[in-house]
């Protein structure tokens, strides 16, 4: 049986394959410290767990749920945006709950892209943007991001590009993997650019609250709803990654188009998870403060680890990762990462996972307890001492 042509340009997700290798090493008795995945290790709020637990006994909790989620959930999402972003969203028409924002990337691509359409994709950027474009039969057009430009798109360069077939542009601020914050001024320029070229601008926005005091939404820009959508997620903000809760926000007509795809691919989000999400979205500022204190301490240790490896990094980055430049003389991120994995049993993500512009960089996750980071630091220092001894 021959696979569909849509998969010819799509490979197994890098982490899927690498985690198999790490699982095999672990089975062999090697204690691998995984700093590659951005999967929050801390528990959700007790209020969230309580809300889910109580909901399990409610009548109908086991049944299929609405494709558009509980009205109460949409209202909580609208309240969350109003409180933290200063943005008004109509809960009945401008919010579509999702089973995680990664789902939304595929739904948006299937809803708006025809074969041969162009998609502007950040390089480096989240690999799912490329995969979704290819599976929709579209053409992925990378736009390069550079450290000297604060990892922001050069719109003057894009203006000189043939944009006649471009249908969607993906942006992601705060940016993953680099941690660049972005700014309201940048979002204003992007909205103006999208309007000039009739491009659907989609901002993927799951990192606004992690080590970041300035919450940005594309809808803070006047007129953004005319041409833009925004994805958000509870995975990182509320430690609910495995429970799969996200949202797509935007103009009613655009969401209705996406719903045509979504309603043919799932049967609604589990009732209990929706109840837990409602509780999470009503969390007070103490939740964010306590979470960020832990991430701040971890980030300081990651900086020490990066220093021990001879890597350079920007301390102004936000989010749950540290993006670091390889030591002088190292040219292959994947080879460098594998060397550390096999020598020190420490897994770090190579920057090339996020596109060709990620070559020369690695990414550390902050989703690792402090004792494990300290252990990783000891392992690296031990290897460095041995290398110096036998040099």
C-alpha positions in Angstrom: 0.0 0.0 0.0 1.5 3.3 -1.1 1.3 6.3 1.2 -0.5 9.4 0.1 1.5 11.9 -1.8 0.8 14.5 0.9 3.2 12.7 3.1 6.1 12.8 0.7 7.4 16.1 2.2 6.4 15.2 5.8 8.7 13.2 8.2 8.0 11.8 11.6 8.1 14.6 14.1 11.7 14.9 15.4 10.8 14.5 19.0 8.8 11.4 18.3 11.8 9.6 16.9 14.3 11.0 19.4 12.1 10.0 22.4 12.1 6.4 21.2 15.9 6.5 21.2 15.9 8.0 24.7 13.5 5.4 25.9 15.8 2.7 24.6 18.8 4.2 26.4 16.7 4.4 29.6 15.8 0.8 29.3 19.5 0.0 29.1 20.0 1.6 32.4 21.2 5.0 31.2 19.7 7.9 33.2 19.0 10.4 30.4 18.1 13.9 31.5 15.6 15.3 29.0 16.0 19.0 28.4 14.5 18.8 25.0 10.8 18.9 25.4 8.7 21.8 26.5 6.3 19.7 28.5 5.6 21.3 31.9 6.6 19.0 34.7 4.9 20.9 37.5 1.3 20.0 38.4 -1.8 22.1 37.5 -3.4 24.2 40.2 -5.3 22.1 42.8 -8.4 24.1 41.9 -8.1 22.7 38.4 -7.8 19.1 39.6 -10.7 19.6 42.0 -12.9 21.0 39.2 -12.1 18.0 37.0 -12.7 15.5 39.8 -16.0 17.0 40.8 -17.2 17.1 37.2 -16.8 13.4 36.7 -19.9 12.8 38.8 -22.1 15.2 36.9 -24.8 13.8 34.6 -23.7 13.7 31.0 -20.0 14.1 31.8 -19.3 11.0 29.8 -21.2 12.1 26.7 -20.1 13.7 23.4 -19.7 17.4 23.9 -20.4 20.4 21.7 -17.9 21.0 18.9 -17.7 24.6 20.1 -17.2 23.8 23.7 -19.3 24.7 26.8 -20.7 28.2 26.7 -19.1 28.6 30.2 -15.7 27.7 28.8 -16.0 30.3 26.0 -17.0 32.9 28.5 -14.0 32.1 30.7 -11.7 32.4 27.7 -13.3 35.8 26.8 -12.8 36.9 30.4 -9.2 35.7 30.4 -8.5 37.8 27.3 -10.2 40.9 28.6 -8.4 40.7 32.0 -4.9 39.9 30.7 -4.8 41.3 27.2 -7.3 44.1 27.4 -9.1 42.5 24.4 -12.8 42.0 23.9 -13.9 38.8 22.3 -17.5 37.8 21.8 -17.7 34.4 23.6 -20.6 33.2 21.4 -19.0 34.0 18.0 -15.3 34.9 18.2 -13.8 32.0 20.3 -13.5 28.4 19.2 -12.1 26.0 21.9 -9.6 23.4 20.6 -7.9 20.3 21.8 -4.6 22.1 21.9 -3.3 24.8 19.6 -1.4 22.2 17.5 -4.7 20.9 16.4 -5.7 24.4 15.3 -2.6 24.7 13.1 -3.8 21.8 11.1 -7.4 22.8 11.0 -6.6 26.4 9.8 -4.4 24.9 7.1 -7.0 22.5 5.9 -9.7 25.2 6.1 -8.0 27.9 4.0 -5.2 26.4 1.9 -5.6 25.0 -1.6 -3.0 23.0 -3.5 -0.3 25.3 -4.7 -1.1 28.2 -2.2 1.9 29.7 -0.5 2.4 29.9 3.3 4.9 32.2 4.9 6.6 30.4 7.8 9.1 31.7 10.3 12.6 30.2 10.1 13.4 29.3 12.8 9.9 28.4 13.9 7.6 25.7 15.1 7.9 22.7 12.8 4.1 22.0 12.7 3.6 25.1 10.5 5.6 23.4 7.7 4.1 20.0 8.1 0.5 21.4 8.1 1.2 23.3 4.9 2.6 20.3 3.2 -0.3 18.1 4.2 -2.7 20.6 2.8 -0.8 20.5 -0.5 0.5 24.1 -0.1 4.0 25.5 -0.6 5.9 26.4 2.5 7.8 29.7 2.0 10.3 30.3 4.9 11.1 33.8 5.9 14.4 34.2 7.7 14.7 35.5 11.3 18.0 36.8 12.6 19.4 37.6 16.0 20.6 41.0 14.9 17.0 41.9 14.0 15.6 40.6 17.3 14.3 37.5 15.5 11.6 39.6 13.8 10.7 39.4 10.1 12.3 41.9 7.7 9.1 43.2 6.1 11.1 45.2 3.5 12.6 41.9 2.2 9.1 40.3 2.2 7.7 43.2 0.2 10.2 42.4 -2.6 9.1 38.8 -2.6 6.5 37.4 -5.0 3.5 37.2 -2.6 0.8 36.6 -5.3 0.0 33.0 -4.2 0.5 33.5 -0.4 -2.6 32.8 1.6 -1.4 32.5 5.2 1.4 33.9 7.2 2.4 32.3 10.5 3.8 34.5 13.3 4.6 33.5 16.9 5.3 36.1 19.6 6.6 35.6 22.1 8.7 33.6 19.7 9.6 29.9 20.0 12.4 28.8 20.0 14.3 32.0 20.4 12.4 33.7 23.2 12.1 37.0 21.4 9.3 39.1 22.9 8.0 40.9 19.9 6.2 44.2 20.4 2.9 45.9 19.7 4.7 48.0 17.0 5.7 44.8 15.3 2.2 43.4 15.4 0.9 46.7 13.9 3.4 46.4 11.0 2.4 42.8 10.5 -1.3 43.6 10.3 -0.7 46.4 7.8 1.5 44.1 5.7 -1.2 41.4 5.8 -3.9 43.8 4.7 -1.8 45.2 1.8 -1.4 41.7 0.4 -4.7 40.1 1.5 -2.9 37.4 3.6 -4.5 35.7 6.6 -2.2 36.4 9.5 -2.2 33.9 12.3 -0.4 34.6 15.6 0.4 31.5 17.6 0.5 32.8 21.2 1.0 30.2 23.9 4.0 31.7 25.7 2.7 35.1 26.9 2.9 34.4 30.6 6.1 32.4 31.1 8.8 34.7 32.4 7.1 37.5 30.6 5.4 40.6 32.2 4.0 42.1 29.0 1.1 40.2 27.5 0.6 40.8 23.8 -2.3 39.8 21.6 -2.6 40.4 17.9 -6.1 41.9 18.7 -4.6 44.8 20.6 -4.0 46.2 17.1 -7.0 48.1 15.7 -8.6 46.4 12.8 -6.8 43.1 13.4 -9.9 41.0 13.3 -10.4 41.9 9.7 -7.4 39.8 8.6 -6.0 37.9 11.6 -6.6 34.9 13.8 -4.9 34.1 17.1 -4.2 30.7 18.7 -3.7 30.3 22.4 -3.2 27.4 24.7 -3.5 26.3 28.4 -0.6 23.9 28.0 2.3 26.1 29.1 0.4 28.8 31.1 -1.5 26.3 33.3 0.6 23.1 33.1 -2.2 21.3 31.2 -0.2 20.1 28.2 -1.4 16.5 28.2 -5.1 17.5 28.7 -5.1 19.3 25.4 -6.9 22.6 25.7 -6.5 25.5 23.4 -8.5 28.2 21.6 -8.7 29.9 18.3 -9.9 33.5 18.4 -11.0 35.8 15.6 -13.8 37.0 13.4 -16.9 34.8 13.3 -16.8 34.1 9.6 -13.2 32.8 9.8 -14.0 30.6 12.8 -17.0 29.1 11.0 -14.8 28.1 8.2 -12.4 26.4 10.6 -15.3 24.7 12.4 -16.2 22.9 9.1 -12.9 21.1 9.4 -12.9 20.6 13.1 -16.4 19.2 13.4 -15.4 16.5 10.9 -12.3 15.5 12.9 -13.4 15.3 16.6 -16.5 14.8 18.7 -15.9 17.6 21.2 -13.6 18.1 24.2 -14.0 15.9 27.3 -16.4 17.6 29.7 -14.1 17.3 32.7 -11.2 18.9 31.0 -13.4 21.8 30.0 -14.4 22.3 33.6 -10.8 22.2 34.6 -9.9 24.7 32.0 -12.6 27.1 33.3 -11.0 26.9 36.7 -7.6 27.5 35.3 -8.6 30.5 33.3 -9.9 32.2 36.5 -6.6 31.8 38.3 -5.3 34.9 40.1 -1.9 36.6 39.5 -0.4 34.6 42.3 -0.5 31.5 40.1 1.6 33.2 37.4 4.0 34.7 40.0 4.6 31.3 41.8 5.2 29.5 38.5 7.6 32.1 37.2 9.7 32.0 40.4 10.4 28.4 39.8 11.2 29.1 36.1 13.5 32.0 37.1 15.6 29.7 39.4 15.7 27.0 36.7 16.8 29.5 34.1 19.7 30.7 36.2 20.9 27.1 36.4 20.5 26.6 32.7 22.6 29.7 32.1 25.3 28.1 34.2 25.0 24.9 32.1 25.2 26.9 28.9 28.3 28.7 30.3 29.9 25.3 31.1 29.3 24.3 27.5 30.8 27.5 26.2 27.5 28.6 24.6 26.2 32.2 24.2 22.7 33.3 25.0 20.4 36.3 25.3 19.2 37.0 28.9 16.3 39.1 27.5 14.5 36.1 26.1 11.2 35.0 27.6 9.2 31.7 27.6 10.2 28.3 28.9 13.3 27.8 26.8 16.8 29.1 26.6 18.1 29.5 23.0 21.9 29.3 22.9 24.5 29.7 20.2 26.9 26.8 19.8 30.5 27.1 21.1 33.2 28.5 18.8 34.2 25.9 16.3 31.1 23.8 16.4 29.1 23.8 13.2 26.5 21.0 13.4 23.8 21.4 16.0 22.6 17.8 15.6 26.1 16.3 15.9 26.8 18.5 19.0 23.6 17.4 20.6 24.2 13.7 19.9 27.7 14.0 21.4 26.3 15.4 24.6 23.5 12.7 24.7 25.9 9.8 24.3 28.7 11.2 26.5 26.7 12.8 29.3 23.2 11.3 28.8 21.8 14.7 28.5 19.3 15.5 25.7 19.1 19.1 24.4 17.2 20.1 21.2 19.3 21.0 18.1 18.2 24.3 16.6 17.8 22.6 13.1 14.6 21.1 14.3 13.1 24.6 13.9 14.5 25.2 10.4 17.7 25.8 8.6 18.2 29.2 10.4 18.4 27.2 13.6 21.8 25.7 12.6 24.4 26.8 15.0 22.0 26.9 18.0 20.6 24.6 20.6 17.5 24.9 22.8 17.3 24.1 26.5 13.8 23.4 28.1 13.1 24.8 31.6 10.7 21.9 32.3 13.3 20.1 34.4 13.5 20.2 38.2 16.5 22.0 39.7 18.2 18.8 41.0 18.3 17.4 37.5 19.7 20.6 36.1 22.4 20.5 38.8 23.1 16.9 37.9 23.4 17.8 34.2 25.9 20.5 35.2 28.0 18.1 37.1 28.0 15.6 34.2 29.2 18.3 31.8 31.8 19.6 34.2 33.1 16.0 34.6 33.4 15.4 30.9 35.1 18.8 30.5 37.6 17.8 33.2 38.3 14.5 31.5 38.8 16.1 28.1 41.2 18.7 29.6 43.1 15.9 31.4 43.7 13.9 28.2 44.0 16.8 25.8 
